[in-house]
Amino acid sequence: MKTNAFMNKPLQIMLSILTLMLAANIAYAEDDVTWDKTFKRSDKVTHKKVSYPNRYGIILSADMYMPKDMDESQHYPALVIGTPYGGVKEQGAGIYAQTMAERGYVTIAFDESFNGESGGQPRHVSSPEIFVEDFSAGVDFLGTRPFVDRDKIGAIGICGSGGFALKAAQVDHRIKAVATASMYDMSRVIRNGWEDSMSAEERNKMLDELGKQRWEDFENGSPMLPEGFPDEPTTSIPEGLDPISSEFWEYYAMERGHHPRSHGPFTATSNMAFMNFPLMNYVDTISPRPILFIMGEKAHSRYFTEDAYELAAEPKELYVVPGARHIDLYDRTDMIPFDKLNSFFAKALQ
């Protein structure tokens, strides 16, 4: 970097520091003034916006939460927290991150590559391998903070990110414990259909159509992106939606959880990768690191959690939240078992 011979010394030092930060692709923002989350800010934590690269060179955006009274000369346990599938860090993941920071953890809630405020082109791509990598990138970041004990890092995955967190832990031994909430196995549901109802003929037809879509995307110069949730929150659920779609509409499209960066659907051809990338094939190898599976009693998605629990090896635990639906474990702080999460990670990361 060239500097003017007449540049004063303090400015030279400041620019040198900036150059080093850019070279490391790590950035911090001071505790922000504008609060753009779907939940209330806690006065018990410090919040900072951070960014860092994954191993593909994509810059991820995350919200970091720390206990307000934290002594940065000490070492704290940490948690990397993924969003519900199609969500952003300003929604459910942020609720988990802020609440666990209140309980003494350094946490980050991150936007997956190609989504939210994270980098990556084209936008709204969904990639199982890269979304799994994004969890490990969060561990990279947390484990290099001077106030984090890198031997005490856990992961929480909500909805689709539950499957990604488990997949990351299968090979990333730095993740010492995993908790999932309302888990979706996206590879399974995309390849096999809802409740494994898709026939081989239907799957082949879908793959034929996706192959044609790739040609169209190539000719158009951009991938086809299905219509997503409205830009502004609605006041009612459209007539004719099936029960599962109605539930997601209630959260993503209404005042409850609406956020302008949470589009919902991903590019159509993203589905091809999921059909070729199983998430649960080595889940038993996470052992002896513990797994906590959390699901709602009335969750439409509970079969994903029940089956993953059966595949996992000990130590493992299945925790059922009475009366809770799938989306209730996104944001219902009166239902999300934070005491259970705290006791689980306190023991697992001791």
C-alpha positions in Angstrom: 0.0 0.0 0.0 1.5 3.4 -1.0 1.3 6.3 1.3 2.0 10.0 0.7 5.3 11.1 2.1 3.6 14.0 3.8 0.9 11.8 5.4 0.9 12.2 9.2 2.0 9.3 11.4 -1.3 8.6 13.1 -3.1 8.4 9.8 -0.5 6.0 8.5 -1.0 3.7 11.5 -4.8 3.8 11.2 -4.5 2.9 7.5 -2.1 0.1 8.3 -4.6 -1.4 10.8 -7.4 -1.1 8.3 -5.3 -2.9 5.7 -4.6 -5.8 8.1 -8.3 -6.1 8.8 -9.2 -6.2 5.2 -6.6 -8.8 4.5 -8.1 -11.0 7.2 -11.6 -10.4 5.8 -12.9 -9.8 9.3 -14.8 -6.7 10.2 -16.5 -5.4 13.3 -19.2 -2.7 13.8 -19.7 -1.0 17.0 -22.8 -1.8 19.0 -25.4 -0.6 16.5 -27.9 2.2 16.9 -30.5 0.9 14.5 -32.3 -2.3 15.6 -33.6 -4.2 12.7 -34.7 -7.4 14.4 -38.1 -9.0 14.8 -37.6 -9.2 18.6 -36.9 -6.7 21.3 -33.4 -5.8 22.2 -32.0 -7.1 25.6 -30.3 -4.7 27.9 -28.3 -7.6 29.3 -26.1 -8.2 26.3 -23.8 -6.3 23.9 -24.5 -6.7 20.2 -22.1 -6.2 17.3 -22.4 -6.9 13.6 -19.5 -8.9 12.3 -18.4 -10.4 9.1 -15.9 -13.1 8.2 -15.1 -15.5 5.2 -16.0 -19.1 4.8 -13.5 -21.4 3.0 -15.1 -20.6 -0.4 -14.2 -16.9 0.1 -17.8 -15.8 0.6 -18.1 -13.1 3.3 -20.7 -14.1 5.9 -22.6 -11.5 7.9 -23.5 -12.3 11.5 -24.8 -10.7 14.7 -22.6 -11.4 17.7 -24.1 -11.2 21.2 -22.0 -11.1 24.4 -23.0 -10.9 28.0 -23.1 -7.2 29.0 -20.8 -7.7 32.0 -18.3 -9.9 30.1 -14.6 -9.7 31.1 -12.8 -9.9 27.7 -9.6 -11.1 29.5 -11.4 -14.3 30.3 -12.5 -17.2 28.1 -16.2 -18.0 27.5 -18.1 -20.9 25.9 -19.6 -20.0 22.5 -22.4 -21.0 20.2 -22.9 -20.7 16.4 -26.6 -20.5 15.5 -28.2 -21.1 12.1 -31.5 -19.7 10.8 -34.7 -21.5 9.9 -34.6 -22.5 6.2 -35.3 -19.3 4.2 -35.0 -17.1 7.3 -32.4 -14.5 8.3 -30.4 -13.8 11.4 -32.8 -11.0 12.5 -35.5 -13.5 13.2 -35.5 -16.8 15.2 -31.7 -17.4 15.2 -31.2 -14.0 16.7 -33.7 -14.8 19.5 -31.7 -17.9 20.4 -28.4 -16.0 20.2 -29.5 -13.1 22.3 -31.1 -15.3 25.0 -28.1 -17.6 25.2 -25.8 -14.6 25.5 -27.9 -13.5 28.5 -27.0 -16.8 30.0 -23.2 -16.4 29.6 -22.4 -17.5 26.1 -20.7 -15.6 23.3 -23.0 -16.3 20.3 -23.4 -15.5 16.7 -26.5 -15.8 14.5 -25.5 -15.8 10.9 -27.0 -15.4 7.4 -26.2 -18.3 5.1 -24.1 -17.7 2.0 -26.1 -16.0 -0.9 -28.8 -14.9 1.6 -29.6 -12.0 3.9 -26.7 -9.7 4.3 -24.1 -12.4 3.5 -22.2 -12.3 0.2 -22.4 -14.7 -2.7 -23.9 -14.5 -6.2 -26.4 -15.3 -7.5 -28.7 -14.3 -4.6 -31.0 -16.8 -2.9 -29.1 -19.9 -3.9 -29.4 -22.8 -1.5 -26.4 -25.1 -1.3 -26.3 -27.9 1.3 -22.5 -28.2 1.1 -22.0 -24.4 1.5 -24.6 -24.1 4.2 -22.9 -26.8 6.2 -19.5 -25.1 5.6 -21.1 -21.9 6.9 -21.4 -23.5 10.4 -17.7 -24.4 10.3 -16.9 -20.9 9.2 -18.7 -19.7 12.3 -16.5 -21.9 14.4 -13.4 -20.5 12.6 -14.5 -17.0 13.6 -15.5 -17.8 17.2 -12.5 -19.9 18.0 -10.2 -17.0 17.0 -11.8 -14.5 19.3 -9.4 -14.0 22.3 -12.3 -14.2 24.8 -13.7 -17.5 23.5 -12.6 -20.9 24.7 -12.1 -22.7 21.4 -12.6 -26.1 23.2 -16.1 -25.0 24.3 -17.9 -24.2 21.1 -21.4 -25.7 20.3 -23.9 -25.3 17.5 -27.7 -24.8 17.4 -29.6 -25.4 14.2 -33.3 -24.3 13.8 -35.5 -25.9 11.2 -33.4 -26.6 8.0 -30.2 -25.4 9.7 -30.7 -28.3 12.2 -29.7 -30.7 9.5 -26.8 -28.5 8.4 -25.5 -28.2 12.0 -25.6 -32.0 12.4 -23.9 -32.5 9.0 -21.1 -30.0 10.0 -20.6 -31.8 13.3 -20.1 -35.1 11.5 -16.7 -34.0 10.3 -15.9 -30.8 12.3 -14.8 -32.1 15.7 -14.4 -28.6 17.0 -18.2 -28.6 17.4 -18.4 -30.1 20.8 -22.2 -30.4 21.1 -25.2 -29.8 18.9 -28.8 -28.9 19.6 -31.6 -28.8 17.0 -35.0 -27.2 17.2 -37.9 -28.1 14.9 -35.4 -29.8 12.6 -36.0 -30.3 8.9 -34.0 -32.7 6.8 -34.0 -30.7 3.6 -32.2 -33.3 1.6 -34.7 -36.0 2.5 -37.8 -33.9 1.9 -36.6 -32.6 -1.4 -35.4 -36.0 -2.7 -38.2 -38.1 -1.2 -41.1 -35.7 -0.9 -43.3 -35.0 2.1 -43.3 -38.1 4.4 -41.3 -39.9 1.8 -44.3 -40.1 -0.6 -42.4 -39.3 -3.8 -42.2 -42.1 -6.3 -39.1 -42.8 -8.5 -41.2 -41.7 -11.5 -42.0 -38.4 -9.9 -38.4 -37.8 -8.9 -37.2 -38.5 -12.4 -39.7 -36.1 -13.8 -38.6 -33.4 -11.4 -35.0 -33.9 -12.3 -35.9 -33.7 -16.0 -37.6 -30.4 -15.4 -34.7 -29.1 -13.3 -32.3 -30.0 -16.1 -34.4 -28.0 -18.6 -34.5 -25.1 -16.1 -30.7 -25.1 -15.9 -30.6 -24.4 -19.7 -33.1 -21.6 -19.3 -31.1 -20.1 -16.5 -28.0 -20.3 -18.6 -29.7 -18.6 -21.5 -31.3 -15.9 -19.3 -28.1 -15.2 -17.4 -29.7 -15.7 -14.0 -31.4 -18.5 -12.2 -35.2 -18.7 -11.9 -36.3 -17.6 -8.4 -39.9 -18.5 -7.4 -42.1 -15.8 -5.9 -41.4 -15.3 -2.2 -43.2 -13.8 0.7 -44.5 -10.2 0.3 -42.3 -7.2 0.9 -44.6 -5.9 3.5 -46.3 -7.9 6.3 -49.9 -9.1 5.6 -52.7 -9.2 8.1 -54.2 -12.5 7.1 -53.4 -15.9 5.7 -54.6 -16.4 2.0 -57.5 -18.7 1.5 -56.8 -22.1 0.1 -53.3 -22.6 1.6 -52.6 -26.1 3.0 -52.0 -26.3 6.8 -48.2 -26.4 6.5 -48.0 -23.5 4.1 -50.4 -21.5 6.3 -48.1 -22.1 9.2 -45.1 -20.7 7.4 -47.2 -17.8 6.1 -48.2 -16.9 9.7 -44.5 -16.5 10.6 -42.7 -15.2 7.5 -45.5 -13.2 5.9 -47.2 -11.6 8.8 -46.2 -9.2 11.5 -45.1 -12.0 13.8 -41.8 -12.8 12.0 -41.8 -10.8 8.7 -38.4 -9.4 7.7 -37.8 -7.7 4.3 -34.6 -9.8 3.7 -36.3 -13.1 4.3 -37.5 -14.0 0.8 -38.5 -17.6 1.5 -38.0 -19.8 -1.6 -34.6 -20.4 -3.1 -33.6 -20.6 -6.8 -35.3 -23.6 -8.4 -32.2 -25.5 -9.5 -30.9 -25.5 -5.9 -33.0 -28.6 -5.4 -30.7 -30.7 -7.6 -27.8 -30.4 -5.0 -30.1 -31.5 -2.1 -31.1 -34.6 -4.1 -27.5 -35.6 -4.3 -26.3 -34.6 -0.8 -27.7 -36.6 2.2 -27.5 -34.9 5.5 -27.9 -37.7 8.0 -25.7 -40.5 6.6 -23.0 -40.2 9.3 -25.0 -38.7 12.1 -24.0 -41.6 14.4 -20.4 -40.6 14.1 -21.0 -37.4 16.1 -20.8 -39.6 19.2 -19.4 -39.3 21.8 -20.2 -35.6 21.5 -23.8 -35.1 22.7 -26.9 -34.1 20.7 -30.1 -32.5 22.0 -33.1 -32.8 19.7 -36.0 -30.4 20.5 -39.3 -30.7 18.8 -42.9 -29.4 19.3 -45.5 -31.9 20.4 -47.7 -30.7 17.5 -45.0 -30.0 15.0 -45.8 -31.1 11.5 -42.0 -31.7 11.1 -41.5 -34.0 14.1 -40.8 -37.1 12.0 -37.5 -35.6 10.9 -36.4 -35.2 14.5 -37.7 -38.6 15.6 -35.9 -40.4 12.8 -32.6 -38.4 13.3 -32.8 -39.3 17.0 -33.0 -43.0 16.1 -30.1 -42.7 13.8 -27.9 -40.9 16.2 -25.7 -42.7 18.8 -25.5 -41.9 22.5 -25.2 -39.5 24.2 -28.4 -38.1 22.8 -31.7 -36.7 24.2 -35.1 -36.0 22.7 -37.0 -33.1 24.3 -40.7 -32.6 23.4 -42.2 -29.2 24.0 -45.9 -29.6 25.0 -48.4 -28.0 22.7 -45.8 -26.4 20.4 -46.1 -26.3 16.6 -43.1 -26.2 14.2 -42.9 -22.4 14.0 -43.4 -21.9 17.8 -39.8 -23.0 18.4 -38.7 -20.1 16.1 -39.8 -17.3 18.4 -42.1 -18.3 21.3 -39.8 -17.5 24.2 -42.4 -18.9 26.5 -42.1 -22.3 24.7 -38.5 -22.5 23.6 -36.8 -24.5 26.4 -33.9 -22.1 27.1 -33.3 -23.6 30.5 -32.9 -27.0 28.9 -30.5 -25.6 26.2 -28.5 -23.9 29.0 -28.2 -27.0 31.1 -27.3 -29.1 28.0 -24.5 -26.9 26.8 -23.3 -26.1 30.4 -22.7 -29.9 30.8 -21.5 -30.6 27.3 -19.0 -27.7 27.2 -17.7 -27.9 30.8 
